[in-house]
Amino acid sequence: MEIMEKLVDIILYLIPAAGVVAAVYVILKQYFENQQKSNESEWKEKRTKAYFPMQVQAYERLILFLERMHPERIVFRLNKPGMSARQLQNEIFKTIRDEFDHNLTQQLYMSVKAWELVKSAKADTLEIVKVAAEQVDKNADSFAFSAAILETVSKLKRAPSDIAVDYLKAEFRKKME
């Protein structure tokens, strides 16, 4: 009988102790879950604060690239007296490719569609220059070539770089909402 009484006494002591352990477990579990959520929230906020300025800069840089490679602007910027049509064509190709290569990493900060439009604008602009080059005599000067580029662009509804710029602006505005 004595063993039975001791066993009952032990059980009577263990039940409240088990209740205390269970309560402490539940409280600690909730505390650590809340702490983890708080840490994740802080991390997300810090990451966003660091990421957003880089994203803004990426959109700015690519819009600048697109504006600089717009056929009308690039012709007026690169055309120099005494240049041949071929020299201007080579200079346009080199400038567009160099500026594009310089901005390759900016694709990290925007959608795949936005980056595809930037690449497409680049390719289409180079194609405009090629088409214009075919329209002028191979011994033509840069002014005749410039006129051919401007004429080719005027036949389009919109320049490829304008389409890409509009998309980048719209995408960026959506991110700002």
Contacts in CASP RR format, 6 or more apart in sequence:
PFRMAT RR
TARGET T0000
AUTHOR 0000-0000-0000
METHOD contacts of the structure
MODEL  1
MEIMEKLVDIILYLIPAAGVVAAVYVILKQYFENQQKSNESEWKEKRTKA
YFPMQVQAYERLILFLERMHPERIVFRLNKPGMSARQLQNEIFKTIRDEF
DHNLTQQLYMSVKAWELVKSAKADTLEIVKVAAEQVDKNADSFAFSAAIL
ETVSKLKRAPSDIAVDYLKAEFRKKME
51 109 0 8 1.000
54 109 0 8 1.000
55 109 0 8 1.000
55 110 0 8 1.000
55 175 0 8 1.000
56 172 0 8 1.000
57 109 0 8 1.000
58 106 0 8 1.000
58 108 0 8 1.000
58 109 0 8 1.000
58 110 0 8 1.000
59 109 0 8 1.000
59 110 0 8 1.000
59 168 0 8 1.000
59 171 0 8 1.000
59 172 0 8 1.000
61 103 0 8 1.000
61 106 0 8 1.000
62 103 0 8 1.000
62 106 0 8 1.000
62 110 0 8 1.000
62 118 0 8 1.000
62 168 0 8 1.000
63 165 0 8 1.000
63 168 0 8 1.000
63 169 0 8 1.000
65 99 0 8 1.000
65 100 0 8 1.000
65 103 0 8 1.000
65 118 0 8 1.000
66 118 0 8 1.000
66 121 0 8 1.000
66 161 0 8 1.000
66 164 0 8 1.000
66 165 0 8 1.000
66 168 0 8 1.000
67 73 0 8 1.000
67 161 0 8 1.000
67 165 0 8 1.000
68 74 0 8 1.000
68 77 0 8 1.000
68 99 0 8 1.000
69 95 0 8 1.000
69 96 0 8 1.000
69 99 0 8 1.000
69 100 0 8 1.000
69 121 0 8 1.000
69 122 0 8 1.000
69 125 0 8 1.000
69 161 0 8 1.000
70 125 0 8 1.000
70 159 0 8 1.000
70 161 0 8 1.000
70 162 0 8 1.000
71 125 0 8 1.000
71 128 0 8 1.000
71 129 0 8 1.000
71 149 0 8 1.000
71 150 0 8 1.000
71 152 0 8 1.000
71 153 0 8 1.000
71 159 0 8 1.000
71 161 0 8 1.000
72 150 0 8 1.000
72 153 0 8 1.000
72 159 0 8 1.000
74 92 0 8 1.000
74 95 0 8 1.000
74 96 0 8 1.000
75 88 0 8 1.000
75 92 0 8 1.000
75 146 0 8 1.000
75 149 0 8 1.000
75 150 0 8 1.000
76 146 0 8 1.000
78 88 0 8 1.000
78 91 0 8 1.000
78 92 0 8 1.000
78 95 0 8 1.000
79 88 0 8 1.000
79 142 0 8 1.000
79 143 0 8 1.000
79 146 0 8 1.000
80 142 0 8 1.000
82 141 0 8 1.000
82 142 0 8 1.000
83 91 0 8 1.000
83 141 0 8 1.000
83 142 0 8 1.000
84 139 0 8 1.000
84 140 0 8 1.000
84 141 0 8 1.000
84 142 0 8 1.000
85 133 0 8 1.000
85 136 0 8 1.000
85 137 0 8 1.000
85 138 0 8 1.000
85 139 0 8 1.000
85 140 0 8 1.000
85 141 0 8 1.000
85 142 0 8 1.000
85 144 0 8 1.000
85 145 0 8 1.000
86 133 0 8 1.000
86 138 0 8 1.000
87 142 0 8 1.000
88 142 0 8 1.000
88 145 0 8 1.000
88 146 0 8 1.000
89 129 0 8 1.000
89 133 0 8 1.000
89 145 0 8 1.000
92 129 0 8 1.000
93 126 0 8 1.000
93 129 0 8 1.000
96 122 0 8 1.000
96 125 0 8 1.000
96 126 0 8 1.000
100 122 0 8 1.000
107 115 0 8 1.000
107 118 0 8 1.000
110 168 0 8 1.000
110 171 0 8 1.000
111 171 0 8 1.000
113 167 0 8 1.000
113 171 0 8 1.000
114 164 0 8 1.000
114 167 0 8 1.000
114 168 0 8 1.000
114 171 0 8 1.000
117 163 0 8 1.000
117 164 0 8 1.000
117 167 0 8 1.000
117 168 0 8 1.000
118 164 0 8 1.000
118 168 0 8 1.000
120 160 0 8 1.000
120 164 0 8 1.000
121 160 0 8 1.000
121 161 0 8 1.000
121 163 0 8 1.000
121 164 0 8 1.000
124 160 0 8 1.000
125 159 0 8 1.000
125 160 0 8 1.000
125 161 0 8 1.000
128 149 0 8 1.000
128 152 0 8 1.000
128 153 0 8 1.000
128 156 0 8 1.000
128 160 0 8 1.000
129 149 0 8 1.000
131 152 0 8 1.000
132 145 0 8 1.000
132 148 0 8 1.000
132 149 0 8 1.000
132 151 0 8 1.000
132 152 0 8 1.000
133 145 0 8 1.000
133 148 0 8 1.000
135 148 0 8 1.000
135 151 0 8 1.000
135 152 0 8 1.000
136 144 0 8 1.000
136 145 0 8 1.000
136 148 0 8 1.000
137 144 0 8 1.000
153 159 0 8 1.000
END
